[in-house]
């Protein structure tokens, strides 16, 4: 026993006994009679005073113990606080800077996409949406469908062109995003102007450069004139319900919510298959976090514009002056700003299946994924690509998270760029990789 505590007890115990005896005598001889208490009342009052003495003594003992035995009390608590987070042998899917930031948690894509309350997913609605997705009836000259620009299996949900094409040989100004995993995005289109799949589904149909239908009323008239569609819409939405552009969009959106790819090597890895990634992909995964790619491309969808914990759907691009601006016309289109020759505001694209969906960026100006990595590292993270100097770290305040974010400003050599590209390849769906190979000439 600690000597200070023993000394205190040697004094306290006799003092307590004397105090209790004095209290009992005072109550029995003086306070009790003065207050006119009965015999039981005197004993109750003595007990109350006695409990007060015991409580005070207990507090003094605890205080001395805490102050005199730090090795047994306070010190272990401090030591435990300073320990790094515990890991297990199977915790191979976490890369963590334990010195400062909380560890980044890698997540697999869910097996199903969420649906809004006003458009629950049903097999019948999905089947109708699939019919509409591939039907050229929804274009003005009956030559284009949703699938014309979103080749699901041959081109991983894109069209392989720099920018979108449409009826009559018209060409748009922006690259076609893949429709795979769009169900997890919180905003749609490159400029984020659609807040749901339902809203997005109407856009290409009525866009004069894409499918070119002159009005929603004309879409409804065409479908209502088709007996098979009248039957299908009645089965899905109820007999007597009119065919409307909103119901068209709901059916297409329901189908698109089934277009998800939780079968990438990355997903197998974070679910526990330690052999799913190559050594280069693991190095790229670590770099993806340490360089700062996860600031924008976080979560299971690899996009902050996500229904799965997304925080800030749009960012300025290019955020930093860089040598690629002129070559790739990065400032020509300002995105959500509606202006030209400015640093634009763009939705953060998902990187799922990115290795299968080139060319890259909003204008499709970049052919190689490695070049896209170099551009983003320079333009968004202020990294230097290819130079020989040591990395540096900075801590920045994030208003959105109300926290300090650690960012490693570093140099990326060519081998590191290739490792990141290798990791991005691990985000490709096994089924889409196989389908694209099969469709290749």
Buried (B, 14 or more C-beta within 10 A) or exposed (E): EBEEBEEBBEEBEEEBEEBBEEBBEBBBEEBBEEEEBEEEEBBEBBBEBBEEBEEEBEEEEEEBBEEBBEEEEEEEEEEEEEEEEEEEEEEBBEBBBEEEBEBBEBBBBBEEBEBEEEBEBEEEBBBBBBBBBBBBBBBBEEEBBBBBBBBBEBBBBBBBBBBBBBBEEEEBBBBBBBBBBBBBBBBBBBBBBBEBBBBBBBBBBBBEBBBBBEEBEBBBEBBBEBEEBEEBBEEBBEEEEEBBBBBBBBBBBBBBBBBBBBBBBBBBBBEEEEEBBBEBBBBBBBBBBBBBBBBBBBBBBBBBBBBBEBBBBBBBBBBBEBEBBEEBEBBBBBBBBEEEEBBBBBBBBBBBBBBBBBBBBBBBBBEEBBBBBBBBBBBBBBBBBEEEEEEEEEEEEEEEEEEEBBBBBBBBEEEBBBBBBBBBBBBBBEEBBEBBEEEEE
